[in-house]
């Protein structure tokens, strides 16, 4: 599902969005997804969450607008994720 999601985001046609390198590898009956390791941390994450949704980063208005355009092209709607306490 990761590869399909990436393909759809790339196909949304929104300029200025950047994605990690990803490859689907089939070898001798085995399939794996290889992803580049990104240096994501508290100071580098611009959009999303690195702690299971406890903290959601979206402080860069230009990036938030790009994500909104991509999700609109994919017919995705903003929604809450997680458990209610």
C-alpha positions in Angstrom: 0.0 0.0 0.0 2.9 2.3 0.6 4.0 2.2 -3.1 0.4 2.8 -4.3 0.0 5.8 -2.0 3.3 7.2 -3.2 2.3 6.7 -6.9 -1.0 8.5 -6.3 0.6 11.4 -4.5 3.1 11.8 -7.3 0.2 11.6 -9.8 -1.7 14.4 -8.0 0.4 16.9 -10.0 1.1 19.3 -7.2 4.6 20.9 -7.7 6.9 21.3 -4.8 6.1 18.1 -2.9 9.1 15.8 -2.3 9.0 12.1 -1.4 11.5 9.5 -0.2 13.1 7.1 -2.7 11.2 3.9 -2.8 11.6 0.7 -4.8 9.5 -2.5 -5.0 11.9 -5.5 -5.4 10.8 -9.0 -6.4 13.6 -11.6 -6.1 13.4 -15.4 -6.0 9.8 -15.4 -5.0 10.2 -12.8 -2.3 8.9 -9.2 -2.4 10.2 -6.3 -0.4 9.9 -2.5 -0.3 13.1 -0.6 0.0 12.9 2.9 1.3 15.7 5.5 1.8 16.3 6.4 5.4 15.4 10.0 6.1 16.9 12.1 8.8 13.5 12.9 10.3 13.4 14.4 13.8 11.8 17.0 15.9 13.6 19.8 14.1 13.3 18.4 10.5 9.7 17.2 10.3 7.6 19.8 8.5 4.2 18.0 8.1 2.8 15.0 10.0 3.7 13.2 13.2 6.7 11.2 14.4 5.2 10.1 17.7 2.0 8.3 16.8 -0.1 11.4 16.5 0.6 13.0 19.9 2.1 15.9 18.1 1.1 16.9 14.6 3.4 19.3 12.7 1.9 21.6 10.1 3.5 25.0 10.8 4.5 25.8 7.2 1.5 27.4 5.5 3.0 26.8 1.9 3.4 23.1 2.6 0.0 22.8 4.2 -1.5 24.4 1.1 0.4 21.9 -1.2 -0.8 19.0 0.9 -4.4 20.3 0.7 -4.2 20.5 -3.1 -2.8 16.9 -3.3 -5.4 15.5 -1.0 -8.2 17.3 -2.8 -7.0 15.8 -6.1 -7.2 12.4 -4.4 -10.6 13.0 -2.9 -9.2 12.7 0.7 -10.7 14.6 3.6 -9.0 15.8 6.7 -9.9 13.6 9.7 -9.0 12.7 13.2 -6.9 9.6 13.8 -6.4 7.7 17.1 -8.3 6.9 20.2 -10.6 9.2 22.1 -10.0 9.2 25.8 
